[in-house]
Amino acid sequence: PLFRERKSNKNKMAASTKMLTPILLILVTIGSISCHDMISQSLDGSHWQFRQAANSTWYPATVPGTVHTDLMANDIIPDPYYRANWLDVQWIETKDWQYFLTFDINDANLLTKQRQTLIFEGLDTHATVLLNQQTILQADNMFTTWQVDVTDKLKAKGNTL
């Protein structure tokens, strides 16, 4: 089984939190928030890259997704849901993971809007988000949709997230 019964509530909470650690599900949208004339651009897809923070090698990633699915897609780990493979992938939750994307603004009109916002849904429990090498968010709750004002931080080309 993937979950083991714990005797105390404190240990149950710690075990549950540990299981959430490696999950990364990012649904990112850039948009101009207003009642009308809203422009949005999805950053979902397969142009993302990821790595273990301590390593220099980047691998292709799919967002939305999880560290486990990206590791499996790159043949780094076996399917954790097959037999006892879950025992061989416990190390994943003890590591920090980084995701990276370079993107351009598809609609130049987005940059002319009064406000530009990045929207994140399902970030890992603890995540630091940088846009163009500036920290824009310190997330601490996976179940929160984060809306970050990035007005004057976006460029027409070569944005990094």
DSSP file with accessible surface (Angstrom, degrees, kcal/mol):
  #  RESIDUE AA STRUCTURE BP1 BP2  ACC     N-H-->O    O-->H-N    N-H-->O    O-->H-N    TCO  KAPPA ALPHA  PHI   PSI    X-CA   Y-CA   Z-CA
    1    1 A P              0   0  125      0, 0.0     3,-0.0     0, 0.0     0, 0.0   0.000 360.0 360.0 360.0 149.9    0.0    0.0    0.0
    2    2 A L        +     0   0   58      1,-0.1     2,-0.4    79,-0.0    79,-0.0   0.758 360.0  50.8 -78.2 -26.0    1.1    3.6   -0.6
    3    3 A F  S    S-     0   0  136     16,-0.0     2,-0.4    13,-0.0    -1,-0.1  -0.942  70.9-155.5-116.7 135.8   -0.2    4.8    2.7
    4    4 A R        -     0   0  164     -2,-0.4     2,-0.2     8,-0.0    11,-0.1  -0.892  26.8-111.8-107.8 139.5    0.6    3.3    6.1
    5    5 A E        -     0   0  161     -2,-0.4     2,-0.3     2,-0.0     7,-0.0  -0.450  32.7-157.2 -66.7 134.5   -1.6    3.7    9.0
    6    6 A R        -     0   0   96     -2,-0.2     6,-0.1     1,-0.1    -1,-0.0  -0.867  15.1-137.5-111.9 154.0   -0.1    5.8   11.8
    7    7 A K  S    S+     0   0  213     -2,-0.3     2,-0.3     4,-0.0    -1,-0.1   0.854  82.9  52.9 -83.2 -32.6   -1.1    5.7   15.4
    8    8 A S  S  > S-     0   0   46      1,-0.1     4,-1.8     0, 0.0     5,-0.1  -0.753  76.2-130.8-107.5 152.2   -1.1    9.4   16.2
    9    9 A N  H  > S+     0   0  129     -2,-0.3     4,-2.4     1,-0.2     5,-0.2   0.848 109.1  58.9 -63.5 -34.7   -2.9   12.2   14.4
   10   10 A K  H  > S+     0   0  175      1,-0.2     4,-2.2     2,-0.2    -1,-0.2   0.939 107.8  45.0 -61.1 -44.3    0.4   14.2   14.3
   11   11 A N  H  > S+     0   0   86      1,-0.2     4,-2.5     2,-0.2    -1,-0.2   0.860 110.2  55.1 -69.2 -33.8    2.1   11.4   12.4
   12   12 A K  H  X S+     0   0   84     -4,-1.8     4,-2.5     2,-0.2    -1,-0.2   0.927 109.0  47.8 -63.4 -42.8   -0.9   11.1   10.1
   13   13 A M  H  X S+     0   0  127     -4,-2.4     4,-2.4     2,-0.2    -2,-0.2   0.930 112.2  49.0 -64.0 -43.0   -0.7   14.8    9.2
   14   14 A A  H  X S+     0   0   53     -4,-2.2     4,-2.4     2,-0.2    -2,-0.2   0.923 111.7  49.1 -63.7 -41.8    3.1   14.5    8.6
   15   15 A A  H  X S+     0   0   23     -4,-2.5     4,-1.7     1,-0.2    -2,-0.2   0.928 111.9  48.7 -65.0 -42.0    2.6   11.5    6.4
   16   16 A S  H  X S+     0   0   64     -4,-2.5     4,-1.1     1,-0.2    -2,-0.2   0.916 111.6  49.4 -63.6 -42.4   -0.1   13.2    4.4
   17   17 A T  H >X S+     0   0   58     -4,-2.4     4,-1.2     1,-0.2     3,-0.6   0.923 108.0  53.8 -64.1 -42.2    2.0   16.3    4.0
   18   18 A K  H 3< S+     0   0   97     -4,-2.4     3,-0.3     1,-0.2    -1,-0.2   0.877 104.9  54.7 -60.3 -38.5    5.0   14.3    2.8
   19   19 A M  H 3< S+     0   0   56     -4,-1.7    -1,-0.2     1,-0.2    -2,-0.2   0.811 107.6  50.6 -67.3 -27.9    2.9   12.6    0.1
   20   20 A L  H X< S+     0   0   47     -4,-1.1     3,-1.7    -3,-0.6   105,-0.4   0.757  89.4  85.2 -79.5 -21.3    1.9   16.1   -1.3
   21   21 A T  T 3< S+     0   0   41     -4,-1.2   105,-0.2    -3,-0.3    -1,-0.2   0.864  89.7  43.6 -52.6 -48.4    5.5   17.3   -1.4
   22   22 A P  T 3  S+     0   0    4      0, 0.0    45,-1.2     0, 0.0     2,-0.4   0.568  88.6 109.4 -80.6  -1.2    6.4   15.9   -4.9
   23   23 A I    <   +     0   0   46     -3,-1.7     2,-0.4    43,-0.2   102,-0.2  -0.556  40.1 174.8 -80.3 128.7    3.2   16.9   -6.6
   24   24 A L        +     0   0   19     -2,-0.4    41,-0.6    41,-0.2     2,-0.5  -0.952   7.1 163.5-132.9 113.3    3.4   19.8   -9.0
   25   25 A L        -     0   0   74     97,-1.8     2,-0.6    -2,-0.4    41,-0.1  -0.940  12.5-179.4-129.8 107.1    0.4   20.7  -11.0
   26   26 A I        +     0   0   11     -2,-0.5     2,-0.6    39,-0.1    96,-0.2  -0.942  15.4 177.8-114.5 123.5    0.6   24.1  -12.6
   27   27 A L  E     -A  121   0A  53     94,-0.8    94,-0.8    -2,-0.6     2,-0.5  -0.949  21.7-174.2-118.8 102.7   -2.1   25.6  -14.6
   28   28 A V  E     +A  120   0A   0     -2,-0.6    15,-2.6    92,-0.2    16,-0.4  -0.865  10.6 175.7-108.7 133.4   -0.7   29.0  -15.5
   29   29 A T  E     -AB 119  42A  36     90,-1.4    90,-2.1    -2,-0.5     2,-0.5  -1.000  18.8-151.4-134.4 135.6   -2.6   31.7  -17.3
   30   30 A I  E     +AB 118  41A   0     11,-2.6    11,-2.1    -2,-0.4     2,-0.3  -0.919  36.1 154.3-100.2 131.7   -1.4   35.2  -18.1
   31   31 A G  E     -AB 117  40A   4     86,-2.4    86,-3.0    -2,-0.5     2,-0.6  -0.987  48.6-120.9-154.2 162.0   -4.3   37.5  -18.4
   32   32 A S        -     0   0    4      7,-1.6     2,-0.7    -2,-0.3     7,-0.3  -0.945  36.2-139.3-103.5 118.8   -5.5   41.0  -18.0
   33   33 A I        +     0   0   68     -2,-0.6     2,-0.3    82,-0.3    82,-0.1  -0.731  49.7 115.9 -89.3 114.5   -8.2   41.1  -15.4
   34   34 A S  S    S-     0   0   52     -2,-0.7     4,-0.2    80,-0.0    -2,-0.1  -0.948  72.9-104.1-162.0 167.6  -11.2   43.3  -16.2
   35   35 A C  S    S+     0   0  137     -2,-0.3     2,-0.3     2,-0.1     3,-0.1   0.789 103.1  22.4 -71.2 -25.5  -14.8   42.7  -16.9
   36   36 A H  S    S+     0   0  131      1,-0.1    -1,-0.0    -3,-0.0     0, 0.0  -0.914 113.7  29.0-139.2 162.9  -14.4   43.2  -20.6
   37   37 A D  S    S+     0   0  111     -2,-0.3     2,-0.3     1,-0.2    -1,-0.1   0.817  73.1 172.1  58.9  33.8  -11.7   42.9  -23.2
   38   38 A M        -     0   0  117     -4,-0.2     2,-0.4    -3,-0.1    -1,-0.2  -0.545  15.7-163.0 -75.3 136.5   -9.8   40.3  -21.2
   39   39 A I        -     0   0   27     -7,-0.3    -7,-1.6    -2,-0.3     2,-0.3  -0.972  10.3-176.7-116.5 134.2   -6.9   38.6  -23.0
   40   40 A S  E     -B   31   0A  75     -2,-0.4     2,-0.4    -9,-0.2    -9,-0.2  -0.950  14.4-167.6-133.2 155.3   -5.5   35.4  -21.8
   41   41 A Q  E     -B   30   0A  16    -11,-2.1   -11,-2.6    -2,-0.3     2,-0.3  -0.967  18.4-139.1-140.9 120.4   -2.6   33.1  -22.7
   42   42 A S  E     -B   29   0A  71     -2,-0.4   -13,-0.2   -13,-0.2   -15,-0.0  -0.584   9.5-166.5 -80.1 141.3   -2.2   29.6  -21.4
   43   43 A L        +     0   0   10    -15,-2.6     4,-0.1    -2,-0.3   -14,-0.1   0.202  51.2 120.2-108.6  12.7    1.3   28.5  -20.4
   44   44 A D        +     0   0   55    -16,-0.4     2,-0.3     2,-0.1   -17,-0.1  -0.318  42.1  71.5 -67.7 158.8    0.2   24.8  -20.2
   45   45 A G  E    S-D   63   0B  28     18,-3.6    18,-2.4     1,-0.1     3,-0.3  -0.872  90.0 -57.4 135.4-161.7    2.0   22.4  -22.4
   46   46 A S  E    S+     0   0B  80     -2,-0.3    15,-0.2    16,-0.2    -1,-0.1   0.135  97.3  91.8-111.9  18.5    5.1   20.5  -23.1
   47   47 A H  E     +     0   0B 153     -4,-0.1    55,-0.4    16,-0.1    -1,-0.2   0.402  66.7 105.6 -90.7   4.2    7.6   23.3  -23.5
   48   48 A W  E     -D   61   0B   7     13,-0.7    13,-2.4    -3,-0.3     2,-0.3  -0.421  54.3-158.5 -78.6 158.1    8.4   23.1  -19.8
   49   49 A Q  E     -DE  60 100B  76     51,-2.4    51,-2.8    11,-0.3     2,-0.3  -0.933   8.0-170.6-130.1 156.8   11.6   21.6  -18.4
   50   50 A F  E     +DE  59  99B   1      9,-2.5     9,-2.8    -2,-0.3     2,-0.3  -0.963   7.6 170.9-144.5 161.9   12.3   20.3  -14.9
   51   51 A R  E     - E   0  98B  56     47,-2.0    47,-2.8    -2,-0.3     2,-0.4  -0.979  44.5 -92.2-159.5 160.7   15.2   19.1  -12.8
   52   52 A Q  E >   - E   0  97B  36      5,-0.3     3,-2.4    -2,-0.3    45,-0.3  -0.658  46.6-122.5 -72.6 133.8   16.2   18.1   -9.3
   53   53 A A  T 3  S+     0   0   34     43,-2.9    -1,-0.1    -2,-0.4    44,-0.1   0.812 109.6  53.3 -55.0 -31.8   17.4   21.3   -7.8
   54   54 A A  T 3  S+     0   0   84     42,-0.4    -1,-0.3     2,-0.0     2,-0.3   0.573 101.4  75.1 -81.7  -7.2   20.8   19.9   -7.0
   55   55 A N    <   -     0   0   79     -3,-2.4    -4,-0.0     2,-0.1     0, 0.0  -0.703  66.7-147.9-106.2 159.8   21.4   18.7  -10.6
   56   56 A S        +     0   0  100     -2,-0.3     2,-0.5     2,-0.1    -1,-0.1   0.579  68.7  99.4-100.3  -9.9   22.3   20.6  -13.7
   57   57 A T        -     0   0   72     -5,-0.1     2,-0.3     1,-0.0    -5,-0.3  -0.668  58.2-155.4 -85.9 125.1   20.5   18.4  -16.2
   58   58 A W        -     0   0   79     -2,-0.5    -7,-0.2    -7,-0.1    -2,-0.1  -0.772   8.8-164.7 -96.3 143.8   17.1   19.6  -17.4
   59   59 A Y  E     -D   50   0B  83     -9,-2.8    -9,-2.5    -2,-0.3    12,-0.0  -0.905  31.3 -91.5-123.9 154.1   14.5   17.2  -18.8
   60   60 A P  E     -D   49   0B  83      0, 0.0     2,-0.3     0, 0.0   -11,-0.3  -0.345  47.6-171.4 -62.5 144.6   11.3   17.8  -20.7
   61   61 A A  E     -D   48   0B   1    -13,-2.4   -13,-0.7   -15,-0.2     2,-0.5  -0.938  19.6-137.7-135.7 158.6    8.2   18.2  -18.6
   62   62 A T  E     -     0   0B  74     -2,-0.3   -16,-0.2     4,-0.2     8,-0.1  -0.980  27.0-129.1-119.5 127.9    4.5   18.5  -19.1
   63   63 A V  E    S+D   45   0B   2    -18,-2.4   -18,-3.6    -2,-0.5     2,-0.2  -0.992  93.0  41.9-123.2 127.4    2.4   21.0  -17.2
   64   64 A P  S    S+     0   0   55      0, 0.0     2,-0.3     0, 0.0   -39,-0.2   0.500 104.2  91.7 -72.2 154.1    0.0   20.4  -15.7
   65   65 A G        -     0   0   14    -41,-0.6     2,-0.3    -2,-0.2   -41,-0.2  -0.956  67.0 -95.4 177.3-167.5    1.6   17.3  -14.4
   66   66 A T     >  -     0   0   37     -2,-0.3     4,-2.2   -43,-0.1     5,-0.2  -0.896  29.3-112.2-132.1 163.1    3.6   15.9  -11.5
   67   67 A V  H  > S+     0   0    2    -45,-1.2     4,-2.8    -2,-0.3     5,-0.2   0.927 118.1  54.4 -59.1 -42.5    7.2   15.2  -10.8
   68   68 A H  H  > S+     0   0   39    -46,-0.3     4,-2.5     1,-0.2    -1,-0.2   0.924 108.6  46.1 -61.0 -45.7    6.5   11.5  -10.8
   69   69 A T  H  > S+     0   0   63      1,-0.2     4,-2.5     2,-0.2    -1,-0.2   0.892 114.0  49.0 -67.5 -35.1    4.9   11.6  -14.3
   70   70 A D  H  X S+     0   0    3     -4,-2.2     4,-1.3     2,-0.2    -2,-0.2   0.904 111.2  49.4 -70.0 -38.4    7.7   13.7  -15.6
   71   71 A L  H  <>S+     0   0    3     -4,-2.8     5,-2.9    -5,-0.2     6,-0.8   0.918 113.4  47.1 -65.1 -40.3   10.3   11.3  -14.1
   72   72 A M  H ><5S+     0   0   50     -4,-2.5     3,-2.0    -5,-0.2    -2,-0.2   0.924 108.3  54.5 -66.1 -42.9    8.5    8.3  -15.6
   73   73 A A  H 3<5S+     0   0   75     -4,-2.5    -1,-0.2     1,-0.3    -2,-0.2   0.800 110.3  47.5 -62.2 -27.0    8.2   10.0  -19.1
   74   74 A N  T 3<5S-     0   0   41     -4,-1.3    -1,-0.3    -5,-0.1    -2,-0.2   0.225 115.2-117.1 -98.0  13.6   11.9   10.5  -19.1
   75   75 A D  T < 5S+     0   0  150     -3,-2.0    -3,-0.2     2,-0.2    -2,-0.1   0.820  80.0 123.4  55.3  37.1   12.6    6.9  -18.0
   76   76 A I  S   <S+     0   0   66     -5,-2.9    -4,-0.2     1,-0.2    -5,-0.1   0.782  74.4  21.6 -94.7 -32.0   14.2    8.0  -14.7
   77   77 A I  S    S-     0   0   14     -6,-0.8    -1,-0.2    -9,-0.2    -2,-0.2  -0.937  80.8-114.3-131.2 157.7   11.9    6.0  -12.4
   78   78 A P        -     0   0   58      0, 0.0    -6,-0.1     0, 0.0    -2,-0.0  -0.364  56.5 -72.7 -78.7 168.6    9.6    3.0  -12.9
   79   79 A D    >   -     0   0   76      1,-0.2     3,-1.7    -2,-0.1     6,-0.2  -0.487  43.2-151.7 -61.7 114.7    5.8    3.2  -12.6
   80   80 A P  T 3  S+     0   0    7      0, 0.0     6,-0.6     0, 0.0    -1,-0.2   0.672  91.6  60.0 -68.7 -12.4    5.4    3.7   -8.8
   81   81 A Y  T 3  S+     0   0  170      4,-0.1     2,-0.6     5,-0.1    -2,-0.1   0.410  84.4  95.0 -95.1   2.8    1.9    2.1   -9.0
   82   82 A Y  S X  S-     0   0  127     -3,-1.7     3,-2.5     2,-0.0     4,-0.2  -0.848 102.2 -57.1 -98.5 123.5    3.2   -1.2  -10.3
   83   83 A R  T 3  S-     0   0  198     -2,-0.6     3,-0.4     1,-0.3     0, 0.0  -0.099 113.6 -23.2  47.1-127.5    3.9   -3.8   -7.7
   84   84 A A  T >  S+     0   0   51      1,-0.2     3,-1.9     2,-0.1     4,-0.4   0.161  98.8 117.3-101.4  21.2    6.4   -2.6   -5.0
   85   85 A N  G X>  +     0   0   34     -3,-2.5     3,-1.6     1,-0.3     4,-0.6   0.779  60.9  75.6 -58.7 -26.3    8.0    0.1   -7.2
   86   86 A W  G >4 S+     0   0   39     -6,-0.6     3,-0.9    -3,-0.4    -1,-0.3   0.816  87.3  61.4 -57.9 -25.9    6.7    2.7   -4.8
   87   87 A L  G X4 S+     0   0  100     -3,-1.9     3,-0.6     1,-0.2    -1,-0.3   0.828 101.6  52.2 -68.4 -28.6    9.5    1.6   -2.4
   88   88 A D  G <4 S+     0   0  105     -3,-1.6    -1,-0.2    -4,-0.4    -2,-0.2   0.532 108.6  49.7 -85.2  -6.9   12.1    2.6   -5.0
   89   89 A V  G X< S+     0   0    6     -3,-0.9     3,-1.5    -4,-0.6     4,-0.4   0.256  71.7 106.2-117.4  13.8   10.8    6.1   -5.5
   90   90 A Q  G X   +     0   0   66     -3,-0.6     3,-0.8     1,-0.3     4,-0.4   0.785  69.9  70.5 -63.9 -24.9   10.5    7.3   -1.9
   91   91 A W  G >  S+     0   0   90      1,-0.2     3,-1.4     2,-0.2     4,-0.4   0.766  81.5  74.9 -62.9 -25.3   13.5    9.5   -2.4
   92   92 A I  G X  S+     0   0    0     -3,-1.5     3,-1.5     1,-0.3    -1,-0.2   0.894  90.4  54.2 -59.4 -41.1   11.6   11.9   -4.7
   93   93 A E  G <  S+     0   0   36     -3,-0.8    -1,-0.3    -4,-0.4    -2,-0.2   0.662 103.3  57.6 -71.5 -11.6    9.7   13.5   -1.8
   94   94 A T  G <  S+     0   0   88     -3,-1.4    -1,-0.3    -4,-0.4     2,-0.3   0.479  97.4  77.2 -95.0  -2.1   12.9   14.4   -0.1
   95   95 A K  S <  S-     0   0   80     -3,-1.5     2,-0.4    -4,-0.4   -43,-0.0  -0.709  77.6-122.0-108.1 157.1   14.3   16.4   -3.0
   96   96 A D        -     0   0  130     -2,-0.3   -43,-2.9     2,-0.0   -42,-0.4  -0.798  28.4-157.0 -94.3 143.2   13.6   19.9   -4.3
   97   97 A W  E     -E   52   0B  45     -2,-0.4     2,-0.4   -45,-0.3   -45,-0.2  -0.931   4.4-156.8-125.0 143.6   12.4   20.2   -7.9
   98   98 A Q  E     -E   51   0B  75    -47,-2.8   -47,-2.0    -2,-0.4     2,-0.4  -0.959   1.8-163.3-121.8 139.1   12.5   23.1  -10.3
   99   99 A Y  E     -E   50   0B  31     -2,-0.4     2,-0.4   -49,-0.2   -49,-0.2  -0.928  11.5-169.5-118.0 146.5   10.4   23.7  -13.4
  100  100 A F  E     +E   49   0B  62    -51,-2.8   -51,-2.4    -2,-0.4     2,-0.3  -0.993  10.3 174.9-142.5 140.8   11.4   26.2  -16.1
  101  101 A L        -     0   0   10     60,-2.0    60,-2.6    -2,-0.4     2,-0.5  -0.991  16.1-157.1-145.4 136.8    9.7   27.8  -19.1
  102  102 A T  E     +F  160   0C  79    -55,-0.4     2,-0.3    -2,-0.3    58,-0.2  -0.965  30.3 168.2-108.0 130.8   10.7   30.4  -21.6
  103  103 A F  E     -F  159   0C  14     56,-2.4    56,-2.3    -2,-0.5     2,-0.3  -0.983  28.1-144.2-144.9 155.5    7.7   32.1  -23.2
  104  104 A D        -     0   0   65     -2,-0.3     2,-0.6    54,-0.2    53,-0.2  -0.807  35.8-103.4-109.9 156.1    6.8   35.0  -25.4
  105  105 A I        -     0   0   16     51,-2.3     3,-0.1    50,-0.3     6,-0.0  -0.731  28.9-159.0 -80.0 121.6    3.6   37.1  -25.2
  106  106 A N  S    S+     0   0  132     -2,-0.6     2,-0.5     1,-0.2    -1,-0.2   0.766  78.9  44.9 -74.6 -28.9    1.4   35.9  -28.1
  107  107 A D    >>  -     0   0   62      1,-0.1     3,-2.3    -3,-0.1     4,-0.5  -0.940  67.9-157.1-122.1 110.2   -0.8   38.9  -28.2
  108  108 A A  G >4 S+     0   0   75     -2,-0.5     3,-0.8     1,-0.3     4,-0.5   0.774  91.0  70.4 -58.2 -24.0    0.9   42.3  -28.0
  109  109 A N  G >> S+     0   0   95      1,-0.2     3,-0.9     2,-0.2     4,-0.5   0.766  84.2  69.8 -65.7 -23.4   -2.3   43.8  -26.8
  110  110 A L  G X4 S+     0   0    0     -3,-2.3     3,-1.2     1,-0.2    -1,-0.2   0.908  95.6  52.9 -60.9 -39.0   -1.9   42.0  -23.5
  111  111 A L  G << S+     0   0   54     -3,-0.8    -1,-0.2    -4,-0.5    -2,-0.2   0.673 102.8  58.8 -72.4 -14.6    1.0   44.2  -22.6
  112  112 A T  G <4 S+     0   0  105     -3,-0.9    -1,-0.3    -4,-0.5    -2,-0.2   0.573  83.4 106.5 -89.1  -8.8   -1.1   47.3  -23.2
  113  113 A K  S << S-     0   0   54     -3,-1.2     3,-0.1    -4,-0.5   -75,-0.0  -0.311  81.7-117.9 -70.2 154.9   -3.7   46.3  -20.6
  114  114 A Q  S    S+     0   0  187      1,-0.2     2,-0.4    37,-0.1    -1,-0.1   0.827  96.8  22.5 -62.1 -32.1   -3.8   48.2  -17.3
  115  115 A R        -     0   0   93     -5,-0.1     2,-0.4    36,-0.1   -82,-0.3  -0.998  61.6-163.2-143.2 135.3   -3.0   45.0  -15.4
  116  116 A Q        -     0   0    6     -2,-0.4    34,-2.8   -84,-0.2    35,-0.6  -0.966  16.2-171.1-115.7 138.1   -1.4   41.7  -16.2
  117  117 A T  E     -AC  31 149A   0    -86,-3.0   -86,-2.4    -2,-0.4     2,-0.5  -0.986  18.1-148.9-132.6 135.5   -1.9   38.7  -13.9
  118  118 A L  E     -AC  30 148A   0     30,-2.7    30,-3.1    -2,-0.4     2,-0.5  -0.895  18.8-158.5 -97.2 133.4   -0.3   35.2  -13.6
  119  119 A I  E     -AC  29 147A  32    -90,-2.1   -90,-1.4    -2,-0.5     2,-0.5  -0.964   6.6-169.3-117.7 125.1   -2.7   32.7  -12.2
  120  120 A F  E     -AC  28 146A   3     26,-3.0    26,-2.7    -2,-0.5     2,-0.5  -0.962   2.0-172.4-116.8 129.0   -1.4   29.4  -10.7
  121  121 A E  E     +AC  27 145A  80    -94,-0.8   -94,-0.8    -2,-0.5    24,-0.2  -0.979  69.2   4.1-121.9 124.0   -3.6   26.5   -9.8
  122  122 A G  S    S+     0   0   13     22,-0.6   -97,-1.8    -2,-0.5    -1,-0.2   0.791  75.0 172.2  79.8  32.0   -2.3   23.5   -7.9
  123  123 A L        -     0   0    4     21,-0.4    21,-0.2    18,-0.2    -1,-0.2  -0.340  47.2 -83.6 -63.8 156.2    1.3   24.6   -7.1
  124  124 A D        -     0   0   27      1,-0.1    17,-0.3     2,-0.1     3,-0.2  -0.108  49.0 -97.3 -56.2 159.8    3.1   22.3   -4.8
  125  125 A T  S    S+     0   0   20   -105,-0.4     2,-0.5     1,-0.2    -1,-0.1   0.891 116.6  26.3 -50.4 -45.4    2.5   22.9   -1.1
  126  126 A H  S    S+     0   0  140   -105,-0.2     2,-0.3    14,-0.2    -1,-0.2  -0.969  82.7 153.6-123.0 116.2    5.7   25.0   -0.8
  127  127 A A  E     -G  139   0D  20     12,-1.7    12,-3.0    -2,-0.5     2,-0.5  -1.000  32.5-151.8-144.9 141.0    6.8   26.7   -4.0
  128  128 A T  E     -G  138   0D  74     -2,-0.3     2,-0.5    10,-0.2    10,-0.2  -0.964  19.3-158.6-109.6 127.6    8.9   29.8   -4.9
  129  129 A V  E     -G  137   0D  14      8,-2.9     7,-2.9    -2,-0.5     8,-1.4  -0.932   7.0-170.2-113.8 127.9    7.9   31.3   -8.3
  130  130 A L  E     -G  135   0D  76     -2,-0.5     2,-0.5     5,-0.3     5,-0.2  -0.948   6.4-165.8-115.4 136.7   10.3   33.6  -10.2
  131  131 A L  E >  S-G  134   0D   0      3,-2.7     3,-1.5    -2,-0.4    30,-0.2  -0.992  82.2 -14.4-119.4 121.1    9.4   35.6  -13.3
  132  132 A N  T 3  S-     0   0   29     28,-3.0    -1,-0.2    -2,-0.5    29,-0.1   0.910 130.6 -53.7  50.9  45.4   12.4   37.0  -15.2
  133  133 A Q  T 3  S+     0   0  174     27,-0.2     2,-0.5     1,-0.2    -1,-0.3   0.607 116.1 112.9  67.1  17.9   14.6   36.2  -12.2
  134  134 A Q  E <  S-G  131   0D 104     -3,-1.5    -3,-2.7    19,-0.1     2,-0.3  -0.973  72.2-119.2-117.4 130.6   12.4   38.1   -9.8
  135  135 A T  E     +G  130   0D  81     -2,-0.5    -5,-0.3    -5,-0.2     3,-0.1  -0.521  38.8 165.9 -67.1 124.7   10.5   36.3   -7.0
  136  136 A I  E     +     0   0D  27     -7,-2.9     2,-0.3    -2,-0.3    -6,-0.2   0.529  60.5  23.7-115.5 -12.5    6.8   37.0   -7.5
  137  137 A L  E     -G  129   0D  18     -8,-1.4    -8,-2.9    11,-0.1     2,-0.5  -0.966  43.5-166.0-158.9 137.2    5.3   34.4   -5.2
  138  138 A Q  E     -G  128   0D 121     -2,-0.3     2,-0.2   -10,-0.2   -10,-0.2  -0.919  30.9-162.1-117.1  95.0    6.1   32.3   -2.1
  139  139 A A  E     +G  127   0D   4    -12,-3.0   -12,-1.7    -2,-0.5     3,-0.1  -0.583  23.8 168.2 -83.2 144.2    3.3   29.7   -2.2
  140  140 A D        +     0   0  102     -2,-0.2     2,-0.3   -14,-0.2   -14,-0.2   0.148  60.4  60.5-139.8  18.3    2.4   27.7    0.9
  141  141 A N    >   -     0   0   65    -17,-0.3     3,-1.3     3,-0.1   -18,-0.2  -0.868  54.3-161.9-153.1 114.3   -0.9   26.0    0.1
  142  142 A M  T 3  S+     0   0   26     -2,-0.3   -20,-0.4     1,-0.3   -19,-0.1   0.755  92.1  59.8 -66.0 -23.4   -1.5   23.6   -2.8
  143  143 A F  T 3  S+     0   0  162    -21,-0.1     2,-0.4   -22,-0.1    -1,-0.3   0.214  88.1  92.3 -95.4  16.0   -5.3   24.1   -2.6
  144  144 A T  S <  S-     0   0   46     -3,-1.3     2,-0.6   -21,-0.2   -22,-0.6  -0.888  70.6-135.4-110.2 138.9   -5.1   27.8   -3.3
  145  145 A T  E     -C  121   0A  71     -2,-0.4     2,-0.5   -24,-0.2   -24,-0.2  -0.855  27.7-149.1 -87.7 121.2   -5.4   29.5   -6.7
  146  146 A W  E     -C  120   0A  49    -26,-2.7   -26,-3.0    -2,-0.6     2,-0.5  -0.827  13.9-169.7 -98.0 127.9   -2.7   32.1   -6.7
  147  147 A Q  E     -C  119   0A 110     -2,-0.5     2,-0.5   -28,-0.2   -28,-0.2  -0.979   9.0-171.6-116.7 119.2   -3.2   35.4   -8.7
  148  148 A V  E     -C  118   0A  18    -30,-3.1   -30,-2.7    -2,-0.5     2,-0.5  -0.949  22.5-131.6-118.5 124.8    0.0   37.5   -9.0
  149  149 A D  E     +C  117   0A  78     -2,-0.5   -32,-0.3   -32,-0.2    -2,-0.0  -0.610  30.4 170.1 -72.3 117.9    0.0   41.0  -10.4
  150  150 A V    >>  +     0   0    0    -34,-2.8     3,-2.5    -2,-0.5     4,-0.8   0.065  16.7 151.6-118.8  23.8    2.9   41.0  -12.9
  151  151 A T  T 34 S+     0   0   26    -35,-0.6   -36,-0.1     1,-0.3   -37,-0.1  -0.307  75.8  11.1 -55.5 133.5    2.2   44.4  -14.5
  152  152 A D  T 34 S+     0   0  155    -41,-0.1    -1,-0.3     2,-0.1   -41,-0.0   0.546 113.4  84.6  70.2   9.6    5.5   45.9  -15.8
  153  153 A K  T <4 S+     0   0   80     -3,-2.5     2,-0.3   -37,-0.1    -2,-0.2   0.574  70.6  85.3-109.7 -16.6    7.3   42.5  -15.2
  154  154 A L     <  -     0   0   18     -4,-0.8     2,-0.3     5,-0.1    -2,-0.1  -0.621  60.1-158.1 -88.1 148.0    6.4   40.9  -18.5
  155  155 A K        -     0   0  104     -2,-0.3   -50,-0.3     1,-0.1     4,-0.2  -0.831  28.4-118.3-116.2 158.5    8.3   41.4  -21.7
  156  156 A A  S    S+     0   0   56     -2,-0.3   -51,-2.3     1,-0.2     2,-0.3   0.895  98.3  17.6 -62.9 -37.2    7.1   40.8  -25.3
  157  157 A K  S    S+     0   0  145    -53,-0.2   -53,-0.2     1,-0.1    -1,-0.2  -0.968 115.6  25.2-137.4 149.2    9.7   38.1  -25.8
  158  158 A G        +     0   0   29     -2,-0.3   -54,-0.2     1,-0.2     2,-0.2   0.758  64.1 166.8  77.1  30.1   12.0   35.9  -23.7
  159  159 A N  E     -F  103   0C   0    -56,-2.3   -56,-2.4    -4,-0.2     2,-0.4  -0.492  20.4-153.1 -72.6 144.1   10.1   35.7  -20.4
  160  160 A T  E      F  102   0C  35    -58,-0.2   -28,-3.0    -2,-0.2   -58,-0.2  -0.969 360.0 360.0-121.1 138.3   11.3   33.1  -18.0
  161  161 A L              0   0   18    -60,-2.6   -60,-2.0    -2,-0.4   -30,-0.2  -0.992 360.0 360.0-130.1 360.0    9.2   31.4  -15.3
